[in-house]
Amino acid sequence: MNGILDKQELFKEALGNYPTGVTIVTTTDENNNPLGLTVNSFASVSLDPLLVLWSIDHRVSSIEAFKNSRKFAIHILSGIQSELCKTFASKNVDRFASCNWSYSSLELPLIEGAFAVLECETFEEIEAGDHTILIGKVQNIQVNKELNPMLYHRRHFGEIPAEFYPRIKS
């Protein structure tokens, strides 16, 4: 291997072992058809104003729709949505046929059962290597406190283990 490929493999090894949450990001195309994909490159940016970011690979077929719509919804998946997570990461499938969803007041496709949903207007786009970083200004927030978020680690998805939480002494 040459030096660049060695570094790319080490980079993937390092970041693949970094536990993250998992999201599905949705939007609509120019015909108002729902689009969505699984994303773990999600982070908070600012409290004032409320800003979040995620990145999309330039090779993704829906990149222009995400850039042109100027709005998107980030679904922080619940720990029981691993099959949905896999579906939205798959190619050549009707992703929305496998879930219950509806359009929000901002005309964004919202998927039921997520731990949280952040509806955003695009605040800024930044070209960065082989990805575009989309920064969103949060317009609406929903949180289901009855659910726990999903965790992604070493190519596995699942609920955060109960041992992770401190036990309450009675």
N, C-alpha and C positions, 0 to 999 in steps of 0.2 A: 504494500500500500504506500501511496505517497503521503506526504505530510498533511495535506489538506483533508484527505479522506480519513486518515488516522484521527485528526482533530474532530471531524464530523461524527465519527463513531463514538469517540469519547464524550462528545457533547451530548449525543443521544443517550448514552449510558448514564451520564450524570443526571440529565433532566428527566429521563425515564424513571429514575429512582427517587425523584422529588415528588412527594405526594401533593396532589392538587384536587380541587373540586372539579366538577364536570358540568358543563352547560350545553344547552341547545340554543342556538341563536336563530331567530326567525325574522323574516321580512316578506315583502311581496314583490313580484316582478311588475313590469309595465302594464300587464293585463290583470293585475290584482290577484294573481295566483300565489298561494303560499309557498315559500321556500324556507328551508332550514337545514342546519348542519350541526354536528357535535363539535364542541370547542372546549379545550381546557386552557387556552391562552387568555384567560380572563383575570382582570385585576381592578381594584378600586384606584382612583386617581386623586379625587378631590372631594371635600365636603362642601365647599362654597366656591363655585356651584357644585352640585352633585354630579361627578363625572366618573365614568368607568371606561375601561378599554378592553379590546380583544383584537386578535389579528387573524387575517385570512390569507391563505396561500394564493399566490397569483395563478396557480394551475387549477383552482377550484372553478367549476363551470358557472357557479352563481355569483362570482365576484362582482361582475358589473351590476347585477341586480342589487346587491348589498350596497354598492357605492352610489348607485343612481337613486335608490328609494329615499335616502337621507333619513331613514328611521329603521329601528330594529328592536326586537325584544330579546332579552337575555333570560333564559330559564335556568336557574340554579337547580339542578336535578335533585330529586329526593333519592335516598338510598335504595328504594325499591324500583327505580326506573332503569335498571341496567339493560333490559331488552330494548327499550325505547332509545337509549343511548347508542346501542349497537346499530339499530335501524337507521338512525340519523347520521351514522358514520358510514353506512353502506352506500354503494353506487347502484344506479339503475333500479331503484325500488320507489314505490309511492310511499314516501315517508309519513305523510299525514293520514294515510289509510289505517295505520296501526295505532292511532291514538284519538282521544277525544280532544277537540279543539274548537275555538270560535274566534271571530274577529273582535278586537277590543274597540273602544271608542276612538282610538288613534288609528284604527284600521290595520292593526297588526295581528297576525295569527298567534293566539295564545294557547298553549298546551296545558291541559288539566293535569294536576297531580304533582307539579313541581314544588320544591321547598320554597322557592321565591321566584318572582318575575319582575324584571326591571324593564319598563318600556322607555326607549330612548330616542331622542332626535340626534342625528349626527352632528357633533360639535366640531370635529376636525378629523382629517385623514392624513396619515403620514406614511410615505413610502419608505420601507425599511428592508433592504435586501430582497429576498424572494417573497415577502409578505407586505400587506398593507395593514397598518394599525388603524382601527376605527375607534375614535373616542366618542362616547355618547353622553349627552346631557340627559340625566334621568328625569322623566316626566311623571311616571306613575310607578308605584311599588306595591307589590303584594307579597306577603309572607305567610306561610302556613306553619305556625309554631308547633303543630301536632306532628310534623315530619322532621326527619333529620336529613341533612344534605349527603350527596353521594361523594365518595372518595375514589380517586384514581391513583394507582400505584403499581409499577411494574407490569403495565398492560392489563391490569385487573380493575374492575369496577365493583363497588359494593358500599354497603352502609358503613358508617363509622362504627368501629367495634365498641360495645358497651364498656369495655375495660378502659377506654379512652377517657370516659367521664369520671370525675371523682365521686366516690360513694358518699351519700348523705347519711350521717350518723343519726339514729333516732333515739 
